[in-house]
Amino acid sequence: MQINGPPIAVIGATGQVARALVRVARESGLTLAAAGRPDADLGGGNSVHTFLERTAPRVVINAAAYTAVDKAETDSDAAFQINAHGPGVLAAWCAERGVPLIHISTDYVFDGSKRTPYVEDDACNPLGVYGRSKLAGEDAVRAALDRHIIVRTAWVYGPDGNNFLKTMLRVGAEREVVRVVADQTGTPTAAADIAAALVAIASQVAQAQNPPVWGTYHLVAEGETTWHGFAAEIFSAAAAQGLKTPKLEAITTADYPTPAARPANSVLDTTKLRKTFGIVLPAWQKSTAGCVRELAGLSANKGTP
Ligand SMILES: NC(=O)c1ccc[n+]([C@@H]2O[C@H](COP(=O)([O-])OP(=O)(O)OC[C@H]3O[C@@H](n4cnc5c(N)ncnc54)[C@H](OP(=O)(O)O)[C@@H]3O)[C@@H](O)[C@H]2O)c1
C-alpha cells in the first residue's frame, strides 16, 4: 500500500494502534510521521499545531486518546480534554489546511441495550465518562471538519501496551482459576488489523479527488463473543503454544463491579465499511491466535516461560 507524496501524520506514538500503524508503514514502505507526548500533546498547548505544520501531512490519523475507562470516572476533565477538546483542535487545523482526518472512536458510545449489532446511525448513549468524552470528540470532529472519517472500534488488543489478551496470558500463567465476565458481548479487534485497515482507508481517501466517503464507520473484526469467550480462545491458543493455562469460569457483570459501567452488547455492524472501502477484517479468533503465537514467540526468544 503506497501513498506517494506527503506523509500520513499519526497523533499518538506509544499506543497499541499507533505502534501497529508504524509497523504497517515500515512493512509497506509508507511515509508516516508519528508523534506522541510531548511532541504532539492533545492535552493543550501548541505542540500538535507545531508538529502538523512541520510535517505538512496528506492525511492525519488520530490514534491518541485517554483510554483508562475506569479512571476516567474520577478524571473527567482530563478525559474530555484529550478525547474531545484535543480532537476538535486537530480537526480545526485540518479544516484550515484542507487535510482529511481519520479519528478513532469506540463502541462505548452505545449503551448496549440493542439486541442486534449497532449500525453507525443508531442513537448513542454512553454509560460512562470515557464513552461520553469519546462521543463529544466525535461531535467536535464533525463540527469542525467535513473531510473526516470517524472509525469506531472495540476491545483492542495486540503485542504492545496493556490489554485484556496480555492480562489473560499473565494471570493464566500465575493462577489455577480465572473468572471472566460472560454477559458482555462485543468483538475483540487486533491493533494490527485496525492499522492495516486505517492505512487502506487513508490510501483511498488521499488518492480519490472527491471521495463521497466522509462520515462514521464501524471497524471491528468479524464475529462476536463475550469476554469469557475471548479468554477461552486466548487460553486455547496459549495451550497450543505449550503455555500453562488455568481453569476458566464464567461470572456476571454483577460479580465483577467496576467504576465505569460497560455496554452489555457492543457488537458493531461493519457493512458500511465493507460497502464503501471494500475492507473486511479477519475473524477475531484468527487474529487472537496470531497474537498469542507472536507473544509466545517473543517470550520464548527472551528465555522467559
Ligand atoms: N483500547 C481499547 O480497547 C479501545 C476500544 C475501543 C476504541 N479504542 C480507541 O482506539 C484508539 C486507540 O486506542 P489504543 O488502545 O491504541 O490506546 P492506548 O494503547 O491506550 O494508547 C493511547 C495513546 O494515547 C496517548 N495519549 C494519551 N494522552 C495523550 C495526550 N494528551 N496527547 C497525546 N497523546 C496522548 C498515549 O500516550 P502516553 O503513552 O503518553 O500516555 C498513548 O500513546 C483510541 O481512540 C481509543 O479510544 C480503544
The ligand as an SDF file (V2000), in Angstrom:
LIG
                    3D

 48 52  0  0  0  0  0  0  0  0999 V2000
   -8.1460    0.0060   23.8720 N   0  0  0  0  0  0  0  0  0  0  0  0
   -9.3800   -0.3460   23.5480 C   0  0  0  0  0  0  0  0  0  0  0  0
   -9.8620   -1.4090   23.9400 O   0  0  0  0  0  0  0  0  0  0  0  0
  -10.2130    0.5370   22.6550 C   0  0  0  0  0  0  0  0  0  0  0  0
  -11.5570    0.1770   22.3960 C   0  0  0  0  0  0  0  0  0  0  0  0
  -12.3160    0.9840   21.5570 C   0  0  0  0  0  0  0  0  0  0  0  0
  -11.7560    2.1160   20.9840 C   0  0  0  0  0  0  0  0  0  0  0  0
  -10.4730    2.4430   21.2740 N   0  0  0  0  0  0  0  0  0  0  0  0
   -9.9230    3.6660   20.6880 C   0  0  0  0  0  0  0  0  0  0  0  0
   -8.8600    3.3000   19.8270 O   0  0  0  0  0  0  0  0  0  0  0  0
   -7.8910    4.3410   19.8210 C   0  0  0  0  0  0  0  0  0  0  0  0
   -6.5210    3.7650   20.0810 C   0  0  0  0  0  0  0  0  0  0  0  0
   -6.5530    3.1140   21.3300 O   0  0  0  0  0  0  0  0  0  0  0  0
   -5.2980    2.2880   21.8940 P   0  0  0  0  0  0  0  0  0  0  0  0
   -5.8430    1.0630   22.5260 O   0  0  0  0  0  0  0  0  0  0  0  0
   -4.2350    2.2010   20.8590 O   0  0  0  0  0  0  0  0  0  0  0  0
   -4.8480    3.2860   23.0630 O   0  0  0  0  0  0  0  0  0  0  0  0
   -3.6780    3.1080   24.1140 P   0  0  0  0  0  0  0  0  0  0  0  0
   -2.8310    1.9250   23.8150 O   0  0  0  0  0  0  0  0  0  0  0  0
   -4.2740    3.2550   25.4590 O   0  0  0  0  0  0  0  0  0  0  0  0
   -2.8060    4.3910   23.8080 O   0  0  0  0  0  0  0  0  0  0  0  0
   -3.3200    5.6630   23.9600 C   0  0  0  0  0  0  0  0  0  0  0  0
   -2.2930    6.6000   23.4140 C   0  0  0  0  0  0  0  0  0  0  0  0
   -2.7830    7.9390   23.5580 O   0  0  0  0  0  0  0  0  0  0  0  0
   -1.7140    8.7080   24.0530 C   0  0  0  0  0  0  0  0  0  0  0  0
   -2.1510    9.8800   24.7550 N   0  0  0  0  0  0  0  0  0  0  0  0
   -2.7890    9.9610   25.9370 C   0  0  0  0  0  0  0  0  0  0  0  0
   -2.9530   11.2340   26.2820 N   0  0  0  0  0  0  0  0  0  0  0  0
   -2.4030   11.9790   25.2940 C   0  0  0  0  0  0  0  0  0  0  0  0
   -2.2460   13.3560   25.0710 C   0  0  0  0  0  0  0  0  0  0  0  0
   -2.6420   14.2800   25.9730 N   0  0  0  0  0  0  0  0  0  0  0  0
   -1.6440   13.7700   23.9370 N   0  0  0  0  0  0  0  0  0  0  0  0
   -1.1890   12.8830   23.0450 C   0  0  0  0  0  0  0  0  0  0  0  0
   -1.2830   11.5570   23.2090 N   0  0  0  0  0  0  0  0  0  0  0  0
   -1.8940   11.1170   24.3240 C   0  0  0  0  0  0  0  0  0  0  0  0
   -0.9410    7.7870   24.9670 C   0  0  0  0  0  0  0  0  0  0  0  0
    0.3390    8.3280   25.1720 O   0  0  0  0  0  0  0  0  0  0  0  0
    1.1580    8.1760   26.5380 P   0  0  0  0  0  0  0  0  0  0  0  0
    1.9660    6.9310   26.3370 O   0  0  0  0  0  0  0  0  0  0  0  0
    1.9740    9.4140   26.5790 O   0  0  0  0  0  0  0  0  0  0  0  0
    0.1530    8.0750   27.6450 O   0  0  0  0  0  0  0  0  0  0  0  0
   -0.9480    6.5200   24.1350 C   0  0  0  0  0  0  0  0  0  0  0  0
    0.0600    6.5560   23.1640 O   0  0  0  0  0  0  0  0  0  0  0  0
   -8.3670    5.3740   20.8420 C   0  0  0  0  0  0  0  0  0  0  0  0
   -9.0640    6.3820   20.1710 O   0  0  0  0  0  0  0  0  0  0  0  0
   -9.3270    4.5960   21.7110 C   0  0  0  0  0  0  0  0  0  0  0  0
  -10.3010    5.4340   22.3020 O   0  0  0  0  0  0  0  0  0  0  0  0
   -9.6720    1.6770   22.0790 C   0  0  0  0  0  0  0  0  0  0  0  0
  1  2  1  0
  2  3  2  0
  2  4  1  0
  4  5  1  0
  4 48  2  0
  5  6  2  0
  6  7  1  0
  7  8  2  0
  8  9  1  0
  8 48  1  0
  9 10  1  0
  9 46  1  0
 10 11  1  0
 11 12  1  0
 11 44  1  0
 12 13  1  0
 13 14  1  0
 14 15  2  0
 14 16  1  0
 14 17  1  0
 17 18  1  0
 18 19  2  0
 18 20  1  0
 18 21  1  0
 21 22  1  0
 22 23  1  0
 23 24  1  0
 23 42  1  0
 24 25  1  0
 25 26  1  0
 25 36  1  0
 26 27  1  0
 26 35  1  0
 27 28  2  0
 28 29  1  0
 29 30  1  0
 29 35  2  0
 30 31  1  0
 30 32  2  0
 32 33  1  0
 33 34  2  0
 34 35  1  0
 36 37  1  0
 36 42  1  0
 37 38  1  0
 38 39  2  0
 38 40  1  0
 38 41  1  0
 42 43  1  0
 44 45  1  0
 44 46  1  0
 46 47  1  0
M  CHG  2   8   1  16  -1
M  END
$$$$
